[in-house]
Amino acid sequence: PETFSFSACRLTVHDQHYSGWIYYPHPETKPAHFQDPSTLEVLVPEISNLAYGDTVRLFVNPQAFEVSQAS
């Protein structure tokens, strides 16, 4: 079994806004499946014109997340 959380977010790319969710698998419930802590999984509707290198903006609830710089 795996414990996970979702938090609402909004992604903006090419002046279009997409409502979605950030998916967070709790690492303590899945010790056999390592996920790099720098990976963020964002679930939004398909964005057909999105390409590698495009700039996106992600808006999150600041009370739901703590973002820190890797040391």
N, CA, C, O and CB atoms as a CASP TS submission, in Angstrom:
PFRMAT TS
TARGET T0000
AUTHOR 0000-0000-0000
METHOD Language model
MODEL 1
PARENT N/A
ATOM      1  N   PRO     1       0.826  -1.200   0.000  1.00  0.00           N
ATOM      2  CA  PRO     1       0.000   0.000   0.000  1.00  0.00           C
ATOM      3  C   PRO     1       0.865   1.257   0.000  1.00  0.00           C
ATOM      4  O   PRO     1       1.996   1.265   0.486  1.00  0.00           O
ATOM      5  CB  PRO     1      -0.937   0.002   1.210  1.00  0.00           C
ATOM      6  N   GLU     2       0.308   2.281  -0.545  1.00  0.00           N
ATOM      7  CA  GLU     2       1.017   3.554  -0.660  1.00  0.00           C
ATOM      8  C   GLU     2       0.117   4.665  -0.147  1.00  0.00           C
ATOM      9  O   GLU     2      -1.083   4.684  -0.420  1.00  0.00           O
ATOM     10  CB  GLU     2       1.452   3.829  -2.129  1.00  0.00           C
ATOM     11  N   THR     3       0.696   5.574   0.586  1.00  0.00           N
ATOM     12  CA  THR     3      -0.023   6.772   1.011  1.00  0.00           C
ATOM     13  C   THR     3       0.436   7.915   0.119  1.00  0.00           C
ATOM     14  O   THR     3       1.628   8.060  -0.151  1.00  0.00           O
ATOM     15  CB  THR     3       0.226   7.095   2.533  1.00  0.00           C
ATOM     16  N   PHE     4      -0.503   8.718  -0.332  1.00  0.00           N
ATOM     17  CA  PHE     4      -0.155   9.848  -1.187  1.00  0.00           C
ATOM     18  C   PHE     4      -1.111  10.992  -0.910  1.00  0.00           C
ATOM     19  O   PHE     4      -2.178  10.812  -0.322  1.00  0.00           O
ATOM     20  CB  PHE     4      -0.192   9.451  -2.684  1.00  0.00           C
ATOM     21  N   SER     5      -0.706  12.159  -1.343  1.00  0.00           N
ATOM     22  CA  SER     5      -1.515  13.366  -1.169  1.00  0.00           C
ATOM     23  C   SER     5      -1.640  14.084  -2.500  1.00  0.00           C
ATOM     24  O   SER     5      -0.804  13.932  -3.392  1.00  0.00           O
ATOM     25  CB  SER     5      -0.897  14.305  -0.099  1.00  0.00           C
ATOM     26  N   PHE     6      -2.696  14.864  -2.613  1.00  0.00           N
ATOM     27  CA  PHE     6      -2.885  15.745  -3.760  1.00  0.00           C
ATOM     28  C   PHE     6      -3.061  17.172  -3.238  1.00  0.00           C
ATOM     29  O   PHE     6      -3.639  17.389  -2.173  1.00  0.00           O
ATOM     30  CB  PHE     6      -4.119  15.299  -4.627  1.00  0.00           C
ATOM     31  N   SER     7      -2.561  18.123  -3.992  1.00  0.00           N
ATOM     32  CA  SER     7      -2.776  19.525  -3.666  1.00  0.00           C
ATOM     33  C   SER     7      -3.119  20.251  -4.966  1.00  0.00           C
ATOM     34  O   SER     7      -2.462  20.063  -5.990  1.00  0.00           O
ATOM     35  CB  SER     7      -1.512  20.157  -2.966  1.00  0.00           C
ATOM     36  N   ALA     8      -4.140  21.069  -4.907  1.00  0.00           N
ATOM     37  CA  ALA     8      -4.560  21.808  -6.102  1.00  0.00           C
ATOM     38  C   ALA     8      -3.450  22.761  -6.550  1.00  0.00           C
ATOM     39  O   ALA     8      -2.709  23.303  -5.730  1.00  0.00           O
ATOM     40  CB  ALA     8      -5.871  22.596  -5.828  1.00  0.00           C
ATOM     41  N   CYS     9      -3.353  22.950  -7.856  1.00  0.00           N
ATOM     42  CA  CYS     9      -2.367  23.871  -8.415  1.00  0.00           C
ATOM     43  C   CYS     9      -2.916  24.463  -9.707  1.00  0.00           C
ATOM     44  O   CYS     9      -3.976  24.069 -10.195  1.00  0.00           O
ATOM     45  CB  CYS     9      -1.008  23.152  -8.670  1.00  0.00           C
ATOM     46  N   ARG    10      -2.174  25.410 -10.240  1.00  0.00           N
ATOM     47  CA  ARG    10      -2.498  25.973 -11.554  1.00  0.00           C
ATOM     48  C   ARG    10      -1.191  26.114 -12.320  1.00  0.00           C
ATOM     49  O   ARG    10      -0.200  26.608 -11.781  1.00  0.00           O
ATOM     50  CB  ARG    10      -3.245  27.363 -11.431  1.00  0.00           C
ATOM     51  N   LEU    11      -1.189  25.690 -13.546  1.00  0.00           N
ATOM     52  CA  LEU    11      -0.022  25.772 -14.404  1.00  0.00           C
ATOM     53  C   LEU    11      -0.336  26.734 -15.541  1.00  0.00           C
ATOM     54  O   LEU    11      -1.410  26.667 -16.140  1.00  0.00           O
ATOM     55  CB  LEU    11       0.385  24.368 -14.945  1.00  0.00           C
ATOM     56  N   THR    12       0.596  27.624 -15.836  1.00  0.00           N
ATOM     57  CA  THR    12       0.426  28.577 -16.928  1.00  0.00           C
ATOM     58  C   THR    12       1.555  28.377 -17.934  1.00  0.00           C
ATOM     59  O   THR    12       2.732  28.357 -17.573  1.00  0.00           O
ATOM     60  CB  THR    12       0.406  30.045 -16.397  1.00  0.00           C
ATOM     61  N   VAL    13       1.178  28.231 -19.194  1.00  0.00           N
ATOM     62  CA  VAL    13       2.149  28.098 -20.279  1.00  0.00           C
ATOM     63  C   VAL    13       1.520  28.686 -21.534  1.00  0.00           C
ATOM     64  O   VAL    13       0.338  28.468 -21.800  1.00  0.00           O
ATOM     65  CB  VAL    13       2.571  26.597 -20.500  1.00  0.00           C
ATOM     66  N   HIS    14       2.303  29.425 -22.301  1.00  0.00           N
ATOM     67  CA  HIS    14       1.827  30.058 -23.537  1.00  0.00           C
ATOM     68  C   HIS    14       0.554  30.880 -23.277  1.00  0.00           C
ATOM     69  O   HIS    14      -0.376  30.856 -24.083  1.00  0.00           O
ATOM     70  CB  HIS    14       1.557  28.985 -24.621  1.00  0.00           C
ATOM     71  N   ASP    15       0.515  31.606 -22.153  1.00  0.00           N
ATOM     72  CA  ASP    15      -0.632  32.450 -21.779  1.00  0.00           C
ATOM     73  C   ASP    15      -1.927  31.674 -21.603  1.00  0.00           C
ATOM     74  O   ASP    15      -3.004  32.269 -21.633  1.00  0.00           O
ATOM     75  CB  ASP    15      -0.839  33.512 -22.818  1.00  0.00           C
ATOM     76  N   GLN    16      -1.851  30.363 -21.420  1.00  0.00           N
ATOM     77  CA  GLN    16      -3.017  29.528 -21.142  1.00  0.00           C
ATOM     78  C   GLN    16      -2.888  29.007 -19.710  1.00  0.00           C
ATOM     79  O   GLN    16      -1.786  28.719 -19.243  1.00  0.00           O
ATOM     80  CB  GLN    16      -3.137  28.341 -22.174  1.00  0.00           C
ATOM     81  N   HIS    17      -4.017  28.890 -19.025  1.00  0.00           N
ATOM     82  CA  HIS    17      -4.033  28.436 -17.635  1.00  0.00           C
ATOM     83  C   HIS    17      -4.698  27.063 -17.552  1.00  0.00           C
ATOM     84  O   HIS    17      -5.720  26.811 -18.189  1.00  0.00           O
ATOM     85  CB  HIS    17      -4.772  29.458 -16.728  1.00  0.00           C
ATOM     86  N   TYR    18      -4.095  26.186 -16.753  1.00  0.00           N
ATOM     87  CA  TYR    18      -4.598  24.829 -16.584  1.00  0.00           C
ATOM     88  C   TYR    18      -4.713  24.530 -15.094  1.00  0.00           C
ATOM     89  O   TYR    18      -3.738  24.667 -14.355  1.00  0.00           O
ATOM     90  CB  TYR    18      -3.672  23.795 -17.289  1.00  0.00           C
ATOM     91  N   SER    19      -5.876  24.130 -14.658  1.00  0.00           N
ATOM     92  CA  SER    19      -6.058  23.703 -13.276  1.00  0.00           C
ATOM     93  C   SER    19      -5.653  22.250 -13.173  1.00  0.00           C
ATOM     94  O   SER    19      -5.900  21.454 -14.080  1.00  0.00           O
ATOM     95  CB  SER    19      -7.524  23.908 -12.802  1.00  0.00           C
ATOM     96  N   GLY    20      -5.031  21.914 -12.064  1.00  0.00           N
ATOM     97  CA  GLY    20      -4.597  20.539 -11.901  1.00  0.00           C
ATOM     98  C   GLY    20      -4.272  20.211 -10.464  1.00  0.00           C
ATOM     99  O   GLY    20      -4.724  20.875  -9.531  1.00  0.00           O
ATOM    100  N   TRP    21      -3.478  19.173 -10.308  1.00  0.00           N
ATOM    101  CA  TRP    21      -3.121  18.656  -9.000  1.00  0.00           C
ATOM    102  C   TRP    21      -1.649  18.310  -8.962  1.00  0.00           C
ATOM    103  O   TRP    21      -1.079  17.870  -9.960  1.00  0.00           O
ATOM    104  CB  TRP    21      -3.966  17.435  -8.648  1.00  0.00           C
ATOM    105  N   ILE    22      -1.037  18.509  -7.814  1.00  0.00           N
ATOM    106  CA  ILE    22       0.300  17.995  -7.560  1.00  0.00           C
ATOM    107  C   ILE    22       0.113  16.698  -6.793  1.00  0.00           C
ATOM    108  O   ILE    22      -0.599  16.651  -5.791  1.00  0.00           O
ATOM    109  CB  ILE    22       1.199  19.030  -6.763  1.00  0.00           C
ATOM    110  N   TYR    23       0.755  15.655  -7.272  1.00  0.00           N
ATOM    111  CA  TYR    23       0.689  14.330  -6.652  1.00  0.00           C
ATOM    112  C   TYR    23       1.958  14.127  -5.836  1.00  0.00           C
ATOM    113  O   TYR    23       3.065  14.303  -6.346  1.00  0.00           O
ATOM    114  CB  TYR    23       0.523  13.196  -7.729  1.00  0.00           C
ATOM    115  N   TYR    24       1.798  13.756  -4.563  1.00  0.00           N
ATOM    116  CA  TYR    24       2.941  13.530  -3.688  1.00  0.00           C
ATOM    117  C   TYR    24       2.841  12.159  -3.041  1.00  0.00           C
ATOM    118  O   TYR    24       2.000  11.952  -2.167  1.00  0.00           O
ATOM    119  CB  TYR    24       3.031  14.625  -2.615  1.00  0.00           C
ATOM    120  N   PRO    25       3.692  11.210  -3.458  1.00  0.00           N
ATOM    121  CA  PRO    25       3.716   9.904  -2.799  1.00  0.00           C
ATOM    122  C   PRO    25       4.569  10.012  -1.532  1.00  0.00           C
ATOM    123  O   PRO    25       5.710  10.471  -1.592  1.00  0.00           O
ATOM    124  CB  PRO    25       4.275   8.794  -3.761  1.00  0.00           C
ATOM    125  N   HIS    26       4.032   9.599  -0.406  1.00  0.00           N
ATOM    126  CA  HIS    26       4.771   9.680   0.855  1.00  0.00           C
ATOM    127  C   HIS    26       5.871   8.620   0.857  1.00  0.00           C
ATOM    128  O   HIS    26       5.576   7.426   0.832  1.00  0.00           O
ATOM    129  CB  HIS    26       3.817   9.491   2.078  1.00  0.00           C
ATOM    130  N   PRO    27       7.140   9.047   0.886  1.00  0.00           N
ATOM    131  CA  PRO    27       8.251   8.094   0.743  1.00  0.00           C
ATOM    132  C   PRO    27       8.302   7.027   1.829  1.00  0.00           C
ATOM    133  O   PRO    27       8.783   5.921   1.582  1.00  0.00           O
ATOM    134  CB  PRO    27       9.547   8.837   0.737  1.00  0.00           C
ATOM    135  N   GLU    28       7.818   7.336   3.014  1.00  0.00           N
ATOM    136  CA  GLU    28       7.877   6.348   4.096  1.00  0.00           C
ATOM    137  C   GLU    28       6.962   5.152   3.846  1.00  0.00           C
ATOM    138  O   GLU    28       7.117   4.113   4.488  1.00  0.00           O
ATOM    139  CB  GLU    28       7.508   7.002   5.415  1.00  0.00           C
ATOM    140  N   THR    29       6.008   5.286   2.918  1.00  0.00           N
ATOM    141  CA  THR    29       5.100   4.171   2.633  1.00  0.00           C
ATOM    142  C   THR    29       5.506   3.382   1.390  1.00  0.00           C
ATOM    143  O   THR    29       4.839   2.415   1.021  1.00  0.00           O
ATOM    144  CB  THR    29       3.687   4.689   2.463  1.00  0.00           C
ATOM    145  N   LYS    30       6.590   3.790   0.751  1.00  0.00           N
ATOM    146  CA  LYS    30       7.058   3.065  -0.441  1.00  0.00           C
ATOM    147  C   LYS    30       8.588   2.977  -0.455  1.00  0.00           C
ATOM    148  O   LYS    30       9.226   3.482  -1.379  1.00  0.00           O
ATOM    149  CB  LYS    30       6.551   3.761  -1.733  1.00  0.00           C
ATOM    150  N   PRO    31       9.175   2.346   0.554  1.00  0.00           N
ATOM    151  CA  PRO    31      10.643   2.310   0.659  1.00  0.00           C
ATOM    152  C   PRO    31      11.330   1.597  -0.500  1.00  0.00           C
ATOM    153  O   PRO    31      12.498   1.875  -0.770  1.00  0.00           O
ATOM    154  CB  PRO    31      11.036   1.641   1.941  1.00  0.00           C
ATOM    155  N   ALA    32      10.659   0.700  -1.185  1.00  0.00           N
ATOM    156  CA  ALA    32      11.282  -0.032  -2.294  1.00  0.00           C
ATOM    157  C   ALA    32      11.274   0.761  -3.600  1.00  0.00           C
ATOM    158  O   ALA    32      11.925   0.356  -4.564  1.00  0.00           O
ATOM    159  CB  ALA    32      10.570  -1.357  -2.504  1.00  0.00           C
ATOM    160  N   HIS    33      10.557   1.873  -3.653  1.00  0.00           N
ATOM    161  CA  HIS    33      10.448   2.666  -4.885  1.00  0.00           C
ATOM    162  C   HIS    33      10.968   4.072  -4.620  1.00  0.00           C
ATOM    163  O   HIS    33      10.204   4.962  -4.247  1.00  0.00           O
ATOM    164  CB  HIS    33       8.972   2.713  -5.399  1.00  0.00           C
ATOM    165  N   PHE    34      12.251   4.269  -4.809  1.00  0.00           N
ATOM    166  CA  PHE    34      12.868   5.563  -4.553  1.00  0.00           C
ATOM    167  C   PHE    34      12.459   6.568  -5.618  1.00  0.00           C
ATOM    168  O   PHE    34      12.499   6.272  -6.813  1.00  0.00           O
ATOM    169  CB  PHE    34      14.394   5.433  -4.502  1.00  0.00           C
ATOM    170  N   GLN    35      12.066   7.752  -5.179  1.00  0.00           N
ATOM    171  CA  GLN    35      11.788   8.851  -6.100  1.00  0.00           C
ATOM    172  C   GLN    35      12.625  10.037  -5.658  1.00  0.00           C
ATOM    173  O   GLN    35      12.555  10.448  -4.500  1.00  0.00           O
ATOM    174  CB  GLN    35      10.256   9.211  -6.134  1.00  0.00           C
ATOM    175  N   ASP    36      13.405  10.584  -6.552  1.00  0.00           N
ATOM    176  CA  ASP    36      14.243  11.730  -6.240  1.00  0.00           C
ATOM    177  C   ASP    36      13.376  12.846  -5.665  1.00  0.00           C
ATOM    178  O   ASP    36      12.345  13.175  -6.252  1.00  0.00           O
ATOM    179  CB  ASP    36      15.005  12.215  -7.497  1.00  0.00           C
ATOM    180  N   PRO    37      13.761  13.435  -4.540  1.00  0.00           N
ATOM    181  CA  PRO    37      12.937  14.484  -3.933  1.00  0.00           C
ATOM    182  C   PRO    37      12.815  15.744  -4.794  1.00  0.00           C
ATOM    183  O   PRO    37      11.970  16.597  -4.522  1.00  0.00           O
ATOM    184  CB  PRO    37      13.507  14.855  -2.593  1.00  0.00           C
ATOM    185  N   SER    38      13.648  15.867  -5.824  1.00  0.00           N
ATOM    186  CA  SER    38      13.542  17.032  -6.704  1.00  0.00           C
ATOM    187  C   SER    38      12.484  16.836  -7.791  1.00  0.00           C
ATOM    188  O   SER    38      12.222  17.754  -8.568  1.00  0.00           O
ATOM    189  CB  SER    38      14.891  17.324  -7.346  1.00  0.00           C
ATOM    190  N   THR    39      11.875  15.649  -7.853  1.00  0.00           N
ATOM    191  CA  THR    39      10.838  15.365  -8.847  1.00  0.00           C
ATOM    192  C   THR    39       9.484  15.835  -8.338  1.00  0.00           C
ATOM    193  O   THR    39       9.092  15.530  -7.211  1.00  0.00           O
ATOM    194  CB  THR    39      10.793  13.857  -9.180  1.00  0.00           C
ATOM    195  N   LEU    40       8.782  16.570  -9.167  1.00  0.00           N
ATOM    196  CA  LEU    40       7.447  17.052  -8.840  1.00  0.00           C
ATOM    197  C   LEU    40       6.496  16.547  -9.917  1.00  0.00           C
ATOM    198  O   LEU    40       6.699  16.805 -11.103  1.00  0.00           O
ATOM    199  CB  LEU    40       7.410  18.619  -8.731  1.00  0.00           C
ATOM    200  N   GLU    41       5.454  15.824  -9.500  1.00  0.00           N
ATOM    201  CA  GLU    41       4.494  15.276 -10.447  1.00  0.00           C
ATOM    202  C   GLU    41       3.264  16.174 -10.486  1.00  0.00           C
ATOM    203  O   GLU    41       2.574  16.346  -9.482  1.00  0.00           O
ATOM    204  CB  GLU    41       4.107  13.822 -10.069  1.00  0.00           C
ATOM    205  N   VAL    42       3.001  16.740 -11.656  1.00  0.00           N
ATOM    206  CA  VAL    42       1.879  17.657 -11.848  1.00  0.00           C
ATOM    207  C   VAL    42       0.896  17.004 -12.813  1.00  0.00           C
ATOM    208  O   VAL    42       1.270  16.600 -13.914  1.00  0.00           O
ATOM    209  CB  VAL    42       2.361  19.051 -12.388  1.00  0.00           C
ATOM    210  N   LEU    43      -0.350  16.906 -12.396  1.00  0.00           N
ATOM    211  CA  LEU    43      -1.395  16.300 -13.219  1.00  0.00           C
ATOM    212  C   LEU    43      -2.305  17.408 -13.734  1.00  0.00           C
ATOM    213  O   LEU    43      -3.032  18.033 -12.961  1.00  0.00           O
ATOM    214  CB  LEU    43      -2.209  15.235 -12.413  1.00  0.00           C
ATOM    215  N   VAL    44      -2.264  17.645 -15.030  1.00  0.00           N
ATOM    216  CA  VAL    44      -3.120  18.639 -15.688  1.00  0.00           C
ATOM    217  C   VAL    44      -3.631  18.017 -16.985  1.00  0.00           C
ATOM    218  O   VAL    44      -3.099  17.000 -17.430  1.00  0.00           O
ATOM    219  CB  VAL    44      -2.340  19.991 -15.966  1.00  0.00           C
ATOM    220  N   PRO    45      -4.649  18.609 -17.593  1.00  0.00           N
ATOM    221  CA  PRO    45      -5.076  18.109 -18.906  1.00  0.00           C
ATOM    222  C   PRO    45      -3.913  18.175 -19.902  1.00  0.00           C
ATOM    223  O   PRO    45      -2.982  18.961 -19.730  1.00  0.00           O
ATOM    224  CB  PRO    45      -6.287  18.927 -19.437  1.00  0.00           C
ATOM    225  N   GLU    46      -3.977  17.356 -20.924  1.00  0.00           N
ATOM    226  CA  GLU    46      -2.914  17.341 -21.926  1.00  0.00           C
ATOM    227  C   GLU    46      -2.715  18.737 -22.522  1.00  0.00           C
ATOM    228  O   GLU    46      -3.676  19.436 -22.844  1.00  0.00           O
ATOM    229  CB  GLU    46      -3.238  16.324 -23.039  1.00  0.00           C
ATOM    230  N   ILE    47      -1.451  19.120 -22.658  1.00  0.00           N
ATOM    231  CA  ILE    47      -1.088  20.405 -23.272  1.00  0.00           C
ATOM    232  C   ILE    47      -0.387  20.065 -24.581  1.00  0.00           C
ATOM    233  O   ILE    47       0.807  19.763 -24.593  1.00  0.00           O
ATOM    234  CB  ILE    47      -0.161  21.293 -22.316  1.00  0.00           C
ATOM    235  N   SER    48      -1.121  20.115 -25.663  1.00  0.00           N
ATOM    236  CA  SER    48      -0.626  19.589 -26.940  1.00  0.00           C
ATOM    237  C   SER    48       0.566  20.376 -27.494  1.00  0.00           C
ATOM    238  O   SER    48       1.393  19.802 -28.203  1.00  0.00           O
ATOM    239  CB  SER    48      -1.743  19.591 -27.957  1.00  0.00           C
ATOM    240  N   ASN    49       0.674  21.666 -27.191  1.00  0.00           N
ATOM    241  CA  ASN    49       1.758  22.453 -27.779  1.00  0.00           C
ATOM    242  C   ASN    49       2.908  22.679 -26.799  1.00  0.00           C
ATOM    243  O   ASN    49       3.706  23.596 -26.993  1.00  0.00           O
ATOM    244  CB  ASN    49       1.224  23.791 -28.258  1.00  0.00           C
ATOM    245  N   LEU    50       3.006  21.865 -25.758  1.00  0.00           N
ATOM    246  CA  LEU    50       4.088  21.976 -24.787  1.00  0.00           C
ATOM    247  C   LEU    50       5.299  21.207 -25.292  1.00  0.00           C
ATOM    248  O   LEU    50       5.171  20.076 -25.759  1.00  0.00           O
ATOM    249  CB  LEU    50       3.645  21.452 -23.399  1.00  0.00           C
ATOM    250  N   ALA    51       6.481  21.824 -25.198  1.00  0.00           N
ATOM    251  CA  ALA    51       7.703  21.183 -25.681  1.00  0.00           C
ATOM    252  C   ALA    51       8.808  21.357 -24.646  1.00  0.00           C
ATOM    253  O   ALA    51       8.781  22.292 -23.846  1.00  0.00           O
ATOM    254  CB  ALA    51       8.137  21.773 -27.052  1.00  0.00           C
ATOM    255  N   TYR    52       9.780  20.448 -24.667  1.00  0.00           N
ATOM    256  CA  TYR    52      10.935  20.580 -23.799  1.00  0.00           C
ATOM    257  C   TYR    52      11.558  21.954 -23.996  1.00  0.00           C
ATOM    258  O   TYR    52      11.715  22.419 -25.125  1.00  0.00           O
ATOM    259  CB  TYR    52      11.964  19.465 -24.077  1.00  0.00           C
ATOM    260  N   GLY    53      11.910  22.597 -22.890  1.00  0.00           N
ATOM    261  CA  GLY    53      12.515  23.918 -22.942  1.00  0.00           C
ATOM    262  C   GLY    53      11.516  25.043 -22.793  1.00  0.00           C
ATOM    263  O   GLY    53      11.913  26.184 -22.557  1.00  0.00           O
ATOM    264  N   ASP    54      10.222  24.756 -22.922  1.00  0.00           N
ATOM    265  CA  ASP    54       9.206  25.789 -22.714  1.00  0.00           C
ATOM    266  C   ASP    54       9.200  26.216 -21.244  1.00  0.00           C
ATOM    267  O   ASP    54       9.439  25.406 -20.349  1.00  0.00           O
ATOM    268  CB  ASP    54       7.799  25.275 -23.142  1.00  0.00           C
ATOM    269  N   THR    55       8.929  27.474 -21.019  1.00  0.00           N
ATOM    270  CA  THR    55       8.817  27.996 -19.663  1.00  0.00           C
ATOM    271  C   THR    55       7.391  27.839 -19.194  1.00  0.00           C
ATOM    272  O   THR    55       6.448  28.201 -19.898  1.00  0.00           O
ATOM    273  CB  THR    55       9.257  29.473 -19.591  1.00  0.00           C
ATOM    274  N   VAL    56       7.238  27.295 -17.999  1.00  0.00           N
ATOM    275  CA  VAL    56       5.919  27.186 -17.382  1.00  0.00           C
ATOM    276  C   VAL    56       5.971  27.859 -16.015  1.00  0.00           C
ATOM    277  O   VAL    56       7.034  27.974 -15.404  1.00  0.00           O
ATOM    278  CB  VAL    56       5.471  25.691 -17.258  1.00  0.00           C
ATOM    279  N   ARG    57       4.813  28.297 -15.547  1.00  0.00           N
ATOM    280  CA  ARG    57       4.694  28.842 -14.187  1.00  0.00           C
ATOM    281  C   ARG    57       3.729  27.944 -13.438  1.00  0.00           C
ATOM    282  O   ARG    57       2.662  27.589 -13.940  1.00  0.00           O
ATOM    283  CB  ARG    57       4.200  30.349 -14.189  1.00  0.00           C
ATOM    284  N   LEU    58       4.122  27.588 -12.231  1.00  0.00           N
ATOM    285  CA  LEU    58       3.312  26.716 -11.403  1.00  0.00           C
ATOM    286  C   LEU    58       2.901  27.479 -10.154  1.00  0.00           C
ATOM    287  O   LEU    58       3.748  27.981  -9.415  1.00  0.00           O
ATOM    288  CB  LEU    58       4.078  25.416 -11.038  1.00  0.00           C
ATOM    289  N   PHE    59       1.610  27.563  -9.925  1.00  0.00           N
ATOM    290  CA  PHE    59       1.071  28.260  -8.761  1.00  0.00           C
ATOM    291  C   PHE    59       0.544  27.209  -7.796  1.00  0.00           C
ATOM    292  O   PHE    59      -0.255  26.351  -8.170  1.00  0.00           O
ATOM    293  CB  PHE    59      -0.055  29.278  -9.165  1.00  0.00           C
ATOM    294  N   VAL    60       1.004  27.286  -6.543  1.00  0.00           N
ATOM    295  CA  VAL    60       0.618  26.318  -5.522  1.00  0.00           C
ATOM    296  C   VAL    60       0.172  27.058  -4.267  1.00  0.00           C
ATOM    297  O   VAL    60       0.442  28.247  -4.096  1.00  0.00           O
ATOM    298  CB  VAL    60       1.787  25.351  -5.202  1.00  0.00           C
ATOM    299  N   ASN    61      -0.510  26.336  -3.407  1.00  0.00           N
ATOM    300  CA  ASN    61      -0.883  26.864  -2.107  1.00  0.00           C
ATOM    301  C   ASN    61       0.379  26.867  -1.237  1.00  0.00           C
ATOM    302  O   ASN    61       0.907  25.796  -0.939  1.00  0.00           O
ATOM    303  CB  ASN    61      -2.043  26.018  -1.450  1.00  0.00           C
ATOM    304  N   PRO    62       0.879  28.038  -0.823  1.00  0.00           N
ATOM    305  CA  PRO    62       2.125  28.075  -0.057  1.00  0.00           C
ATOM    306  C   PRO    62       2.015  27.400   1.311  1.00  0.00           C
ATOM    307  O   PRO    62       3.035  27.070   1.917  1.00  0.00           O
ATOM    308  CB  PRO    62       2.561  29.504   0.127  1.00  0.00           C
ATOM    309  N   GLN    63       0.805  27.192   1.799  1.00  0.00           N
ATOM    310  CA  GLN    63       0.649  26.513   3.084  1.00  0.00           C
ATOM    311  C   GLN    63       0.689  24.991   2.917  1.00  0.00           C
ATOM    312  O   GLN    63       0.781  24.264   3.906  1.00  0.00           O
ATOM    313  CB  GLN    63      -0.666  26.935   3.751  1.00  0.00           C
ATOM    314  N   ALA    64       0.620  24.515   1.693  1.00  0.00           N
ATOM    315  CA  ALA    64       0.639  23.080   1.436  1.00  0.00           C
ATOM    316  C   ALA    64       2.034  22.559   1.092  1.00  0.00           C
ATOM    317  O   ALA    64       2.265  21.350   1.102  1.00  0.00           O
ATOM    318  CB  ALA    64      -0.315  22.751   0.315  1.00  0.00           C
ATOM    319  N   PHE    65       2.974  23.478   0.783  1.00  0.00           N
ATOM    320  CA  PHE    65       4.281  23.069   0.300  1.00  0.00           C
ATOM    321  C   PHE    65       5.393  23.846   0.950  1.00  0.00           C
ATOM    322  O   PHE    65       5.252  25.010   1.323  1.00  0.00           O
ATOM    323  CB  PHE    65       4.359  23.225  -1.182  1.00  0.00           C
ATOM    324  N   GLU    66       6.499  23.158   1.071  1.00  0.00           N
ATOM    325  CA  GLU    66       7.743  23.821   1.455  1.00  0.00           C
ATOM    326  C   GLU    66       8.733  23.519   0.351  1.00  0.00           C
ATOM    327  O   GLU    66       9.091  22.361   0.131  1.00  0.00           O
ATOM    328  CB  GLU    66       8.273  23.339   2.873  1.00  0.00           C
ATOM    329  N   VAL    67       9.172  24.538  -0.335  1.00  0.00           N
ATOM    330  CA  VAL    67      10.139  24.369  -1.406  1.00  0.00           C
ATOM    331  C   VAL    67      11.485  24.834  -0.882  1.00  0.00           C
ATOM    332  O   VAL    67      11.612  25.935  -0.347  1.00  0.00           O
ATOM    333  CB  VAL    67       9.723  25.158  -2.692  1.00  0.00           C
ATOM    334  N   SER    68      12.481  23.985  -1.043  1.00  0.00           N
ATOM    335  CA  SER    68      13.809  24.345  -0.567  1.00  0.00           C
ATOM    336  C   SER    68      14.824  24.012  -1.637  1.00  0.00           C
ATOM    337  O   SER    68      14.592  23.176  -2.511  1.00  0.00           O
ATOM    338  CB  SER    68      14.147  23.620   0.753  1.00  0.00           C
ATOM    339  N   GLN    69      15.948  24.682  -1.546  1.00  0.00           N
ATOM    340  CA  GLN    69      17.029  24.455  -2.506  1.00  0.00           C
ATOM    341  C   GLN    69      17.865  23.288  -2.008  1.00  0.00           C
ATOM    342  O   GLN    69      18.184  23.197  -0.823  1.00  0.00           O
ATOM    343  CB  GLN    69      17.909  25.739  -2.697  1.00  0.00           C
ATOM    344  N   ALA    70      18.214  22.407  -2.917  1.00  0.00           N
ATOM    345  CA  ALA    70      19.062  21.269  -2.547  1.00  0.00           C
ATOM    346  C   ALA    70      20.418  21.775  -2.081  1.00  0.00           C
ATOM    347  O   ALA    70      20.946  22.758  -2.601  1.00  0.00           O
ATOM    348  CB  ALA    70      19.228  20.288  -3.738  1.00  0.00           C
ATOM    349  N   SER    71      20.962  21.095  -1.105  1.00  0.00           N
ATOM    350  CA  SER    71      22.280  21.523  -0.591  1.00  0.00           C
ATOM    351  C   SER    71      23.414  20.854  -1.325  1.00  0.00           C
ATOM    352  O   SER    71      24.580  21.103  -1.018  1.00  0.00           O
ATOM    353  CB  SER    71      22.399  21.224   0.895  1.00  0.00           C
TER
END
